[in-house]
Amino acid sequence: MTLAELCVFGALLLYLSTIVAIKWIRIGRFDNARPRDGAFYEDAIAQRALGAHQNGIETFPFFAFAVLLAEYRDSPQRLIDELAALFLLVRIAYVFTYVGNRPTLRSILWSIGFFINVAIFFMPVLKRFLPV
């Protein structure tokens, strides 16, 4: 298993832990019979945690597909690994800025993560120009 593939799993755990953390912190108020109850998410931090979780769900498929495509097309594995690890670090910082209510920095980090994904996705096209 490559580092990039472990980063895909890490991205999955990140978006799951984002919402699990807020449910665990507010365990007495969370009703598992009604997991999407809007009243649970009335608190500002819970709303932002839910937003970070949903954004993680939205970004995950593109990241996973980009990594698998780049590996399948025999792109330089070291570069895939480095970009995937960088993406995961950016996503961790993104979650903290989302929950911490830093919208400008959050948008910057989202953009950086998106461009990292684009770079991984187009790596098979550009691999002849990359150092091996």
N, CA, C and O atoms as CSV, one atom per row, in Angstrom:
chain,resi,resn,atom,element,x,y,z
A,1,MET,N,N,0.853,-1.177,0.000
A,1,MET,CA,C,0.000,0.000,0.000
A,1,MET,C,C,0.899,1.239,0.000
A,1,MET,O,O,1.859,1.321,0.766
A,2,THR,N,N,0.581,2.179,-0.849
A,2,THR,CA,C,1.403,3.382,-0.971
A,2,THR,C,C,0.990,4.430,0.061
A,2,THR,O,O,-0.083,4.355,0.660
A,3,LEU,N,N,1.875,5.408,0.247
A,3,LEU,CA,C,1.558,6.514,1.143
A,3,LEU,C,C,0.322,7.269,0.646
A,3,LEU,O,O,-0.524,7.674,1.443
A,4,ALA,N,N,0.223,7.453,-0.658
A,4,ALA,CA,C,-0.932,8.160,-1.218
A,4,ALA,C,C,-2.230,7.424,-0.909
A,4,ALA,O,O,-3.240,8.052,-0.592
A,5,GLU,N,N,-2.210,6.104,-0.998
A,5,GLU,CA,C,-3.412,5.329,-0.681
A,5,GLU,C,C,-3.753,5.430,0.810
A,5,GLU,O,O,-4.928,5.460,1.174
A,6,LEU,N,N,-2.743,5.482,1.661
A,6,LEU,CA,C,-2.995,5.699,3.086
A,6,LEU,C,C,-3.561,7.089,3.334
A,6,LEU,O,O,-4.370,7.278,4.241
A,7,CYS,N,N,-3.137,8.067,2.528
A,7,CYS,CA,C,-3.688,9.420,2.649
A,7,CYS,C,C,-5.156,9.457,2.231
A,7,CYS,O,O,-5.937,10.225,2.792
A,8,VAL,N,N,-5.537,8.640,1.258
A,8,VAL,CA,C,-6.945,8.536,0.884
A,8,VAL,C,C,-7.744,8.031,2.078
A,8,VAL,O,O,-8.809,8.564,2.391
A,9,PHE,N,N,-7.226,7.004,2.742
A,9,PHE,CA,C,-7.901,6.495,3.939
A,9,PHE,C,C,-7.912,7.557,5.036
A,9,PHE,O,O,-8.903,7.698,5.752
A,10,GLY,N,N,-6.820,8.299,5.172
A,10,GLY,CA,C,-6.756,9.383,6.148
A,10,GLY,C,C,-7.788,10.465,5.878
A,10,GLY,O,O,-8.381,11.007,6.810
A,11,ALA,N,N,-8.005,10.780,4.604
A,11,ALA,CA,C,-9.018,11.777,4.246
A,11,ALA,C,C,-10.413,11.291,4.629
A,11,ALA,O,O,-11.253,12.074,5.072
A,12,LEU,N,N,-10.649,10.007,4.457
A,12,LEU,CA,C,-11.924,9.424,4.865
A,12,LEU,C,C,-12.103,9.543,6.377
A,12,LEU,O,O,-13.156,9.969,6.852
A,13,LEU,N,N,-11.066,9.164,7.130
A,13,LEU,CA,C,-11.145,9.264,8.589
A,13,LEU,C,C,-11.307,10.704,9.052
A,13,LEU,O,O,-11.990,10.967,10.042
A,14,LEU,N,N,-10.682,11.637,8.341
A,14,LEU,CA,C,-10.779,13.044,8.722
A,14,LEU,C,C,-12.209,13.542,8.638
A,14,LEU,O,O,-12.704,14.163,9.578
A,15,TYR,N,N,-12.884,13.276,7.518
A,15,TYR,CA,C,-14.249,13.810,7.422
A,15,TYR,C,C,-15.207,13.079,8.345
A,15,TYR,O,O,-16.199,13.662,8.784
A,16,LEU,N,N,-14.936,11.826,8.648
A,16,LEU,CA,C,-15.786,11.136,9.624
A,16,LEU,C,C,-15.536,11.643,11.041
A,16,LEU,O,O,-16.481,11.847,11.803
A,17,SER,N,N,-14.278,11.846,11.395
A,17,SER,CA,C,-13.960,12.290,12.756
A,17,SER,C,C,-14.429,13.715,13.021
A,17,SER,O,O,-14.665,14.087,14.171
A,18,THR,N,N,-14.566,14.512,11.969
A,18,THR,CA,C,-15.031,15.885,12.146
A,18,THR,C,C,-16.413,15.918,12.778
A,18,THR,O,O,-16.660,16.712,13.685
A,19,ILE,N,N,-17.305,15.074,12.316
A,19,ILE,CA,C,-18.665,15.077,12.853
A,19,ILE,C,C,-18.759,14.213,14.121
A,19,ILE,O,O,-19.531,14.524,15.028
A,20,VAL,N,N,-17.977,13.138,14.179
A,20,VAL,CA,C,-17.995,12.284,15.362
A,20,VAL,C,C,-17.532,13.072,16.581
A,20,VAL,O,O,-18.067,12.894,17.676
A,21,ALA,N,N,-16.543,13.939,16.399
A,21,ALA,CA,C,-16.020,14.720,17.525
A,21,ALA,C,C,-17.100,15.598,18.139
A,21,ALA,O,O,-17.232,15.648,19.362
A,22,ILE,N,N,-17.866,16.281,17.319
A,22,ILE,CA,C,-18.896,17.179,17.864
A,22,ILE,C,C,-20.021,16.369,18.513
A,22,ILE,O,O,-20.615,16.808,19.498
A,23,LYS,N,N,-20.309,15.192,17.962
A,23,LYS,CA,C,-21.334,14.350,18.584
A,23,LYS,C,C,-20.846,13.801,19.917
A,23,LYS,O,O,-21.629,13.671,20.858
A,24,TRP,N,N,-19.574,13.484,20.006
A,24,TRP,CA,C,-19.022,12.966,21.247
A,24,TRP,C,C,-18.962,14.052,22.309
A,24,TRP,O,O,-19.297,13.805,23.468
A,25,ILE,N,N,-18.538,15.252,21.928
A,25,ILE,CA,C,-18.452,16.364,22.872
A,25,ILE,C,C,-19.826,16.695,23.447
A,25,ILE,O,O,-19.955,17.011,24.629
A,26,ARG,N,N,-20.843,16.620,22.604
A,26,ARG,CA,C,-22.203,16.973,23.029
A,26,ARG,C,C,-23.057,15.714,23.176
A,26,ARG,O,O,-24.217,15.690,22.766
A,27,ILE,N,N,-22.471,14.670,23.765
A,27,ILE,CA,C,-23.094,13.351,23.815
A,27,ILE,C,C,-24.462,13.347,24.474
A,27,ILE,O,O,-25.335,12.590,24.049
A,28,GLY,N,N,-24.678,14.143,25.470
A,28,GLY,CA,C,-25.971,14.155,26.150
A,28,GLY,C,C,-27.086,14.749,25.305
A,28,GLY,O,O,-28.262,14.478,25.546
A,29,ARG,N,N,-26.725,15.551,24.325
A,29,ARG,CA,C,-27.730,16.233,23.495
A,29,ARG,C,C,-27.949,15.560,22.147
A,29,ARG,O,O,-28.900,15.896,21.441
A,30,PHE,N,N,-27.084,14.615,21.774
A,30,PHE,CA,C,-27.224,13.962,20.470
A,30,PHE,C,C,-28.165,12.774,20.586
A,30,PHE,O,O,-27.981,11.907,21.440
A,31,ASP,N,N,-29.171,12.740,19.724
A,31,ASP,CA,C,-30.140,11.653,19.698
A,31,ASP,C,C,-29.868,10.808,18.458
A,31,ASP,O,O,-30.143,11.237,17.338
A,32,ASN,N,N,-29.334,9.620,18.657
A,32,ASN,CA,C,-28.980,8.758,17.528
A,32,ASN,C,C,-30.207,8.288,16.752
A,32,ASN,O,O,-30.084,7.863,15.603
A,33,ALA,N,N,-31.376,8.360,17.359
A,33,ALA,CA,C,-32.600,8.010,16.645
A,33,ALA,C,C,-32.952,9.083,15.613
A,33,ALA,O,O,-33.673,8.816,14.651
A,34,ARG,N,N,-32.434,10.304,15.823
A,34,ARG,CA,C,-32.671,11.419,14.893
A,34,ARG,C,C,-31.335,12.102,14.581
A,34,ARG,O,O,-31.099,13.228,15.019
A,35,PRO,N,N,-30.461,11.427,13.826
A,35,PRO,CA,C,-29.102,11.948,13.617
A,35,PRO,C,C,-29.038,13.229,12.796
A,35,PRO,O,O,-28.025,13.928,12.837
A,36,ARG,N,N,-30.080,13.553,12.061
A,36,ARG,CA,C,-30.081,14.764,11.241
A,36,ARG,C,C,-30.993,15.852,11.803
A,36,ARG,O,O,-31.415,16.761,11.088
A,37,ASP,N,N,-31.283,15.744,13.082
A,37,ASP,CA,C,-32.135,16.724,13.742
A,37,ASP,C,C,-31.456,18.090,13.724
A,37,ASP,O,O,-30.354,18.255,14.247
A,38,GLY,N,N,-32.120,19.050,13.125
A,38,GLY,CA,C,-31.570,20.393,13.002
A,38,GLY,C,C,-31.310,21.070,14.332
A,38,GLY,O,O,-30.425,21.921,14.428
A,39,ALA,N,N,-32.060,20.712,15.358
A,39,ALA,CA,C,-31.890,21.337,16.674
A,39,ALA,C,C,-30.509,21.035,17.255
A,39,ALA,O,O,-29.952,21.864,17.974
A,40,PHE,N,N,-29.950,19.868,16.956
A,40,PHE,CA,C,-28.628,19.516,17.456
A,40,PHE,C,C,-27.566,20.445,16.882
A,40,PHE,O,O,-26.562,20.731,17.534
A,41,TYR,N,N,-27.793,20.913,15.660
A,41,TYR,CA,C,-26.802,21.734,14.965
A,41,TYR,C,C,-27.091,23.232,15.055
A,41,TYR,O,O,-26.589,24.004,14.238
A,42,GLU,N,N,-27.890,23.653,16.034
A,42,GLU,CA,C,-28.176,25.082,16.193
A,42,GLU,C,C,-26.975,25.858,16.725
A,42,GLU,O,O,-26.827,27.043,16.428
A,43,ASP,N,N,-26.134,25.217,17.492
A,43,ASP,CA,C,-24.926,25.855,18.018
A,43,ASP,C,C,-23.967,26.161,16.860
A,43,ASP,O,O,-23.846,25.368,15.926
A,44,ALA,N,N,-23.290,27.308,16.925
A,44,ALA,CA,C,-22.418,27.748,15.831
A,44,ALA,C,C,-21.278,26.766,15.567
A,44,ALA,O,O,-20.952,26.499,14.410
A,45,ILE,N,N,-20.674,26.228,16.615
A,45,ILE,CA,C,-19.568,25.283,16.419
A,45,ILE,C,C,-20.077,23.997,15.777
A,45,ILE,O,O,-19.423,23.443,14.894
A,46,ALA,N,N,-21.237,23.522,16.216
A,46,ALA,CA,C,-21.808,22.317,15.617
A,46,ALA,C,C,-22.145,22.554,14.143
A,46,ALA,O,O,-21.958,21.663,13.315
A,47,GLN,N,N,-22.634,23.731,13.816
A,47,GLN,CA,C,-22.919,24.052,12.412
A,47,GLN,C,C,-21.654,24.034,11.580
A,47,GLN,O,O,-21.641,23.498,10.472
A,48,ARG,N,N,-20.585,24.618,12.111
A,48,ARG,CA,C,-19.331,24.650,11.359
A,48,ARG,C,C,-18.725,23.253,11.241
A,48,ARG,O,O,-18.155,22.917,10.202
A,49,ALA,N,N,-18.839,22.440,12.282
A,49,ALA,CA,C,-18.344,21.058,12.210
A,49,ALA,C,C,-19.119,20.277,11.163
A,49,ALA,O,O,-18.541,19.497,10.405
A,50,LEU,N,N,-20.426,20.487,11.122
A,50,LEU,CA,C,-21.236,19.836,10.102
A,50,LEU,C,C,-20.827,20.311,8.703
A,50,LEU,O,O,-20.754,19.506,7.775
A,51,GLY,N,N,-20.563,21.596,8.549
A,51,GLY,CA,C,-20.118,22.124,7.268
A,51,GLY,C,C,-18.788,21.532,6.841
A,51,GLY,O,O,-18.608,21.177,5.676
A,52,ALA,N,N,-17.853,21.424,7.778
A,52,ALA,CA,C,-16.549,20.818,7.467
A,52,ALA,C,C,-16.709,19.354,7.088
A,52,ALA,O,O,-16.045,18.869,6.171
A,53,HIS,N,N,-17.585,18.653,7.787
A,53,HIS,CA,C,-17.872,17.251,7.482
A,53,HIS,C,C,-18.454,17.114,6.077
A,53,HIS,O,O,-18.003,16.275,5.296
A,54,GLN,N,N,-19.444,17.926,5.756
A,54,GLN,CA,C,-20.072,17.854,4.441
A,54,GLN,C,C,-19.088,18.211,3.330
A,54,GLN,O,O,-19.111,17.604,2.259
A,55,ASN,N,N,-18.223,19.194,3.583
A,55,ASN,CA,C,-17.226,19.539,2.586
A,55,ASN,C,C,-16.233,18.399,2.396
A,55,ASN,O,O,-15.765,18.164,1.282
A,56,GLY,N,N,-15.910,17.695,3.468
A,56,GLY,CA,C,-15.036,16.523,3.347
A,56,GLY,C,C,-15.657,15.452,2.484
A,56,GLY,O,O,-14.969,14.812,1.688
A,57,ILE,N,N,-16.968,15.248,2.635
A,57,ILE,CA,C,-17.676,14.285,1.794
A,57,ILE,C,C,-17.620,14.722,0.327
A,57,ILE,O,O,-17.466,13.891,-0.568
A,58,GLU,N,N,-17.744,16.018,0.091
A,58,GLU,CA,C,-17.737,16.535,-1.281
A,58,GLU,C,C,-16.372,16.435,-1.936
A,58,GLU,O,O,-16.289,16.173,-3.136
A,59,THR,N,N,-15.295,16.638,-1.181
A,59,THR,CA,C,-13.960,16.634,-1.780
A,59,THR,C,C,-13.348,15.236,-1.871
A,59,THR,O,O,-12.436,15.013,-2.668
A,60,PHE,N,N,-13.833,14.309,-1.075
A,60,PHE,CA,C,-13.228,12.979,-1.023
A,60,PHE,C,C,-13.221,12.241,-2.362
A,60,PHE,O,O,-12.171,11.722,-2.741
A,61,PRO,N,N,-14.326,12.165,-3.096
A,61,PRO,CA,C,-14.298,11.370,-4.337
A,61,PRO,C,C,-13.260,11.853,-5.356
A,61,PRO,O,O,-12.577,11.039,-5.977
A,62,PHE,N,N,-13.141,13.153,-5.527
A,62,PHE,CA,C,-12.170,13.676,-6.486
A,62,PHE,C,C,-10.747,13.318,-6.056
A,62,PHE,O,O,-9.927,12.918,-6.883
A,63,PHE,N,N,-10.460,13.462,-4.767
A,63,PHE,CA,C,-9.127,13.131,-4.268
A,63,PHE,C,C,-8.828,11.648,-4.472
A,63,PHE,O,O,-7.773,11.293,-4.998
A,64,ALA,N,N,-9.746,10.791,-4.062
A,64,ALA,CA,C,-9.520,9.349,-4.197
A,64,ALA,C,C,-9.342,8.963,-5.667
A,64,ALA,O,O,-8.443,8.193,-6.006
A,65,PHE,N,N,-10.187,9.492,-6.525
A,65,PHE,CA,C,-10.091,9.160,-7.945
A,65,PHE,C,C,-8.792,9.681,-8.546
A,65,PHE,O,O,-8.159,8.980,-9.335
A,66,ALA,N,N,-8.382,10.889,-8.192
A,66,ALA,CA,C,-7.148,11.468,-8.728
A,66,ALA,C,C,-5.941,10.612,-8.340
A,66,ALA,O,O,-5.079,10.337,-9.174
A,67,VAL,N,N,-5.882,10.193,-7.080
A,67,VAL,CA,C,-4.765,9.356,-6.627
A,67,VAL,C,C,-4.752,8.036,-7.383
A,67,VAL,O,O,-3.707,7.613,-7.879
A,68,LEU,N,N,-5.900,7.387,-7.473
A,68,LEU,CA,C,-5.950,6.089,-8.149
A,68,LEU,C,C,-5.637,6.216,-9.640
A,68,LEU,O,O,-4.957,5.360,-10.205
A,69,LEU,N,N,-6.121,7.261,-10.268
A,69,LEU,CA,C,-5.830,7.477,-11.686
A,69,LEU,C,C,-4.335,7.696,-11.905
A,69,LEU,O,O,-3.739,7.104,-12.805
A,70,ALA,N,N,-3.738,8.543,-11.085
A,70,ALA,CA,C,-2.308,8.817,-11.232
A,70,ALA,C,C,-1.486,7.543,-11.015
A,70,ALA,O,O,-0.517,7.302,-11.734
A,71,GLU,N,N,-1.868,6.731,-10.030
A,71,GLU,CA,C,-1.138,5.486,-9.803
A,71,GLU,C,C,-1.358,4.489,-10.936
A,71,GLU,O,O,-0.423,3.812,-11.364
A,72,TYR,N,N,-2.565,4.403,-11.408
A,72,TYR,CA,C,-2.890,3.473,-12.495
A,72,TYR,C,C,-2.133,3.823,-13.770
A,72,TYR,O,O,-1.730,2.936,-14.523
A,73,ARG,N,N,-1.943,5.099,-14.009
A,73,ARG,CA,C,-1.265,5.568,-15.223
A,73,ARG,C,C,0.243,5.693,-15.044
A,73,ARG,O,O,0.912,6.349,-15.843
A,74,ASP,N,N,0.783,5.063,-13.995
A,74,ASP,CA,C,2.229,4.993,-13.766
A,74,ASP,C,C,2.902,6.356,-13.676
A,74,ASP,O,O,3.976,6.561,-14.241
A,75,SER,N,N,2.282,7.270,-12.978
A,75,SER,CA,C,2.918,8.556,-12.700
A,75,SER,C,C,3.973,8.335,-11.617
A,75,SER,O,O,3.946,7.308,-10.938
A,76,PRO,N,N,4.896,9.272,-11.444
A,76,PRO,CA,C,5.937,9.103,-10.416
A,76,PRO,C,C,5.329,8.948,-9.020
A,76,PRO,O,O,4.717,9.875,-8.488
A,77,GLN,N,N,5.511,7.767,-8.441
A,77,GLN,CA,C,4.872,7.457,-7.161
A,77,GLN,C,C,5.318,8.390,-6.048
A,77,GLN,O,O,4.512,8.773,-5.200
A,78,ARG,N,N,6.569,8.754,-6.041
A,78,ARG,CA,C,7.058,9.656,-4.994
A,78,ARG,C,C,6.320,10.990,-5.032
A,78,ARG,O,O,5.968,11.536,-3.986
A,79,LEU,N,N,6.087,11.510,-6.219
A,79,LEU,CA,C,5.377,12.778,-6.353
A,79,LEU,C,C,3.903,12.634,-5.973
A,79,LEU,O,O,3.334,13.527,-5.345
A,80,ILE,N,N,3.293,11.532,-6.346
A,80,ILE,CA,C,1.900,11.277,-5.941
A,80,ILE,C,C,1.821,11.241,-4.413
A,80,ILE,O,O,0.941,11.859,-3.813
A,81,ASP,N,N,2.746,10.513,-3.795
A,81,ASP,CA,C,2.762,10.410,-2.331
A,81,ASP,C,C,2.919,11.778,-1.673
A,81,ASP,O,O,2.209,12.102,-0.722
A,82,GLU,N,N,3.849,12.572,-2.185
A,82,GLU,CA,C,4.103,13.888,-1.593
A,82,GLU,C,C,2.886,14.806,-1.727
A,82,GLU,O,O,2.515,15.499,-0.780
A,83,LEU,N,N,2.277,14.804,-2.899
A,83,LEU,CA,C,1.100,15.656,-3.101
A,83,LEU,C,C,-0.087,15.175,-2.273
A,83,LEU,O,O,-0.838,15.989,-1.736
A,84,ALA,N,N,-0.259,13.871,-2.169
A,84,ALA,CA,C,-1.367,13.334,-1.366
A,84,ALA,C,C,-1.178,13.677,0.115
A,84,ALA,O,O,-2.138,14.031,0.799
A,85,ALA,N,N,0.052,13.572,0.607
A,85,ALA,CA,C,0.317,13.928,2.002
A,85,ALA,C,C,0.090,15.424,2.226
A,85,ALA,O,O,-0.452,15.833,3.253
A,86,LEU,N,N,0.508,16.224,1.264
A,86,LEU,CA,C,0.275,17.662,1.361
A,86,LEU,C,C,-1.217,17.970,1.359
A,86,LEU,O,O,-1.679,18.819,2.122
A,87,PHE,N,N,-1.970,17.285,0.506
A,87,PHE,CA,C,-3.420,17.479,0.471
A,87,PHE,C,C,-4.033,17.167,1.834
A,87,PHE,O,O,-4.870,17.921,2.330
A,88,LEU,N,N,-3.619,16.064,2.431
A,88,LEU,CA,C,-4.182,15.682,3.728
A,88,LEU,C,C,-3.843,16.724,4.800
A,88,LEU,O,O,-4.693,17.059,5.625
A,89,LEU,N,N,-2.630,17.228,4.796
A,89,LEU,CA,C,-2.260,18.272,5.755
A,89,LEU,C,C,-3.086,19.544,5.542
A,89,LEU,O,O,-3.522,20.178,6.503
A,90,VAL,N,N,-3.292,19.902,4.293
A,90,VAL,CA,C,-4.115,21.084,3.986
A,90,VAL,C,C,-5.547,20.860,4.458
A,90,VAL,O,O,-6.172,21.774,4.996
A,91,ARG,N,N,-6.070,19.657,4.262
A,91,ARG,CA,C,-7.438,19.358,4.703
A,91,ARG,C,C,-7.563,19.399,6.222
A,91,ARG,O,O,-8.586,19.845,6.743
A,92,ILE,N,N,-6.546,18.944,6.935
A,92,ILE,CA,C,-6.580,19.019,8.396
A,92,ILE,C,C,-6.625,20.483,8.832
A,92,ILE,O,O,-7.415,20.862,9.696
A,93,ALA,N,N,-5.773,21.291,8.228
A,93,ALA,CA,C,-5.776,22.725,8.541
A,93,ALA,C,C,-7.115,23.350,8.158
A,93,ALA,O,O,-7.617,24.227,8.862
A,94,TYR,N,N,-7.689,22.903,7.052
A,94,TYR,CA,C,-8.989,23.401,6.599
A,94,TYR,C,C,-10.060,23.149,7.664
A,94,TYR,O,O,-10.848,24.040,7.982
A,95,VAL,N,N,-10.082,21.940,8.206
A,95,VAL,CA,C,-11.083,21.606,9.229
A,95,VAL,C,C,-10.928,22.509,10.449
A,95,VAL,O,O,-11.915,23.003,10.993
A,96,PHE,N,N,-9.691,22.719,10.872
A,96,PHE,CA,C,-9.470,23.589,12.036
A,96,PHE,C,C,-9.900,25.023,11.751
A,96,PHE,O,O,-10.472,25.681,12.620
A,97,THR,N,N,-9.631,25.514,10.542
A,97,THR,CA,C,-10.049,26.885,10.230
A,97,THR,C,C,-11.560,26.971,10.061
A,97,THR,O,O,-12.153,28.009,10.356
A,98,TYR,N,N,-12.186,25.910,9.595
A,98,TYR,CA,C,-13.648,25.908,9.454
A,98,TYR,C,C,-14.304,25.943,10.827
A,98,TYR,O,O,-15.159,26.787,11.095
A,99,VAL,N,N,-13.902,25.029,11.689
A,99,VAL,CA,C,-14.488,24.970,13.030
A,99,VAL,C,C,-14.102,26.207,13.839
A,99,VAL,O,O,-14.884,26.677,14.665
A,100,GLY,N,N,-12.902,26.733,13.604
A,100,GLY,CA,C,-12.435,27.919,14.315
A,100,GLY,C,C,-12.935,29.234,13.752
A,100,GLY,O,O,-12.539,30.298,14.227
A,101,ASN,N,N,-13.799,29.183,12.745
A,101,ASN,CA,C,-14.450,30.363,12.161
A,101,ASN,C,C,-13.439,31.351,11.577
A,101,ASN,O,O,-13.424,32.529,11.933
A,102,ARG,N,N,-12.603,30.851,10.681
A,102,ARG,CA,C,-11.645,31.676,9.943
A,102,ARG,C,C,-11.952,31.531,8.455
A,102,ARG,O,O,-11.241,30.823,7.741
A,103,PRO,N,N,-13.019,32.205,7.979
A,103,PRO,CA,C,-13.509,31.952,6.628
A,103,PRO,C,C,-12.530,32.295,5.500
A,103,PRO,O,O,-12.486,31.576,4.501
A,104,THR,N,N,-11.755,33.357,5.627
A,104,THR,CA,C,-10.830,33.718,4.554
A,104,THR,C,C,-9.719,32.684,4.429
A,104,THR,O,O,-9.416,32.224,3.328
A,105,LEU,N,N,-9.116,32.321,5.546
A,105,LEU,CA,C,-8.071,31.306,5.524
A,105,LEU,C,C,-8.635,29.965,5.071
A,105,LEU,O,O,-7.975,29.218,4.348
A,106,ARG,N,N,-9.841,29.668,5.494
A,106,ARG,CA,C,-10.501,28.428,5.078
A,106,ARG,C,C,-10.641,28.378,3.560
A,106,ARG,O,O,-10.374,27.341,2.953
A,107,SER,N,N,-11.051,29.468,2.944
A,107,SER,CA,C,-11.203,29.508,1.492
A,107,SER,C,C,-9.859,29.370,0.783
A,107,SER,O,O,-9.762,28.722,-0.260
A,108,ILE,N,N,-8.841,29.974,1.346
A,108,ILE,CA,C,-7.495,29.844,0.768
A,108,ILE,C,C,-7.036,28.389,0.828
A,108,ILE,O,O,-6.511,27.858,-0.150
A,109,LEU,N,N,-7.235,27.752,1.973
A,109,LEU,CA,C,-6.840,26.355,2.113
A,109,LEU,C,C,-7.648,25.448,1.196
A,109,LEU,O,O,-7.109,24.496,0.633
A,110,TRP,N,N,-8.933,25.736,1.042
A,110,TRP,CA,C,-9.751,24.943,0.121
A,110,TRP,C,C,-9.192,25.046,-1.290
A,110,TRP,O,O,-9.088,24.040,-1.992
A,111,SER,N,N,-8.832,26.249,-1.708
A,111,SER,CA,C,-8.287,26.464,-3.050
A,111,SER,C,C,-6.963,25.724,-3.229
A,111,SER,O,O,-6.733,25.107,-4.269
A,112,ILE,N,N,-6.103,25.783,-2.233
A,112,ILE,CA,C,-4.829,25.057,-2.308
A,112,ILE,C,C,-5.086,23.561,-2.455
A,112,ILE,O,O,-4.464,22.897,-3.285
A,113,GLY,N,N,-6.001,23.035,-1.649
A,113,GLY,CA,C,-6.339,21.615,-1.740
A,113,GLY,C,C,-6.889,21.248,-3.106
A,113,GLY,O,O,-6.561,20.193,-3.650
A,114,PHE,N,N,-7.720,22.111,-3.657
A,114,PHE,CA,C,-8.282,21.844,-4.978
A,114,PHE,C,C,-7.177,21.794,-6.030
A,114,PHE,O,O,-7.177,20.906,-6.883
A,115,PHE,N,N,-6.238,22.733,-5.979
A,115,PHE,CA,C,-5.162,22.750,-6.962
A,115,PHE,C,C,-4.215,21.562,-6.792
A,115,PHE,O,O,-3.652,21.077,-7.773
A,116,ILE,N,N,-4.036,21.093,-5.570
A,116,ILE,CA,C,-3.256,19.871,-5.353
A,116,ILE,C,C,-3.958,18.702,-6.029
A,116,ILE,O,O,-3.314,17.887,-6.690
A,117,ASN,N,N,-5.275,18.614,-5.867
A,117,ASN,CA,C,-6.042,17.557,-6.521
A,117,ASN,C,C,-5.925,17.631,-8.036
A,117,ASN,O,O,-5.753,16.609,-8.700
A,118,VAL,N,N,-6.017,18.822,-8.576
A,118,VAL,CA,C,-5.891,18.999,-10.024
A,118,VAL,C,C,-4.507,18.532,-10.487
A,118,VAL,O,O,-4.377,17.885,-11.526
A,119,ALA,N,N,-3.482,18.867,-9.708
A,119,ALA,CA,C,-2.124,18.448,-10.059
A,119,ALA,C,C,-1.998,16.926,-10.063
A,119,ALA,O,O,-1.376,16.359,-10.962
A,120,ILE,N,N,-2.578,16.269,-9.073
A,120,ILE,CA,C,-2.546,14.806,-9.033
A,120,ILE,C,C,-3.327,14.241,-10.215
A,120,ILE,O,O,-2.872,13.307,-10.875
A,121,PHE,N,N,-4.489,14.803,-10.478
A,121,PHE,CA,C,-5.353,14.314,-11.558
A,121,PHE,C,C,-4.662,14.396,-12.925
A,121,PHE,O,O,-4.745,13.461,-13.721
A,122,PHE,N,N,-3.984,15.511,-13.192
A,122,PHE,CA,C,-3.351,15.701,-14.497
A,122,PHE,C,C,-1.909,15.195,-14.557
A,122,PHE,O,O,-1.235,15.379,-15.571
A,123,MET,N,N,-1.438,14.570,-13.503
A,123,MET,CA,C,-0.085,14.048,-13.503
A,123,MET,C,C,0.177,13.053,-14.641
A,123,MET,O,O,1.258,13.099,-15.229
A,124,PRO,N,N,-0.757,12.161,-14.977
A,124,PRO,CA,C,-0.483,11.262,-16.099
A,124,PRO,C,C,-0.235,11.998,-17.419
A,124,PRO,O,O,0.551,11.532,-18.244
A,125,VAL,N,N,-0.883,13.119,-17.623
A,125,VAL,CA,C,-0.688,13.896,-18.847
A,125,VAL,C,C,0.686,14.553,-18.833
A,125,VAL,O,O,1.354,14.637,-19.863
A,126,LEU,N,N,1.098,15.014,-17.666
A,126,LEU,CA,C,2.332,15.784,-17.536
A,126,LEU,C,C,3.547,14.957,-17.132
A,126,LEU,O,O,4.629,15.516,-16.955
A,127,LYS,N,N,3.399,13.645,-16.980
A,127,LYS,CA,C,4.491,12.845,-16.410
A,127,LYS,C,C,5.760,12.869,-17.254
A,127,LYS,O,O,6.852,12.705,-16.710
A,128,ARG,N,N,5.651,13.066,-18.549
A,128,ARG,CA,C,6.870,13.098,-19.370
A,128,ARG,C,C,7.691,14.361,-19.098
A,128,ARG,O,O,8.878,14.405,-19.424
A,129,PHE,N,N,7.069,15.395,-18.501
A,129,PHE,CA,C,7.783,16.625,-18.169
A,129,PHE,C,C,8.296,16.632,-16.728
A,129,PHE,O,O,9.019,17.542,-16.323
A,130,LEU,N,N,7.920,15.616,-15.965
A,130,LEU,CA,C,8.277,15.569,-14.548
A,130,LEU,C,C,9.569,14.799,-14.350
A,130,LEU,O,O,9.846,13.855,-15.091
A,131,PRO,N,N,10.367,15.186,-13.358
A,131,PRO,CA,C,11.578,14.409,-13.061
A,131,PRO,C,C,11.168,13.067,-12.462
A,131,PRO,O,O,10.277,12.999,-11.616
A,132,VAL,N,N,11.808,12.037,-12.899
A,132,VAL,CA,C,11.468,10.679,-12.417
A,132,VAL,C,C,12.429,10.237,-11.359
A,132,VAL,O,O,12.305,9.129,-10.837
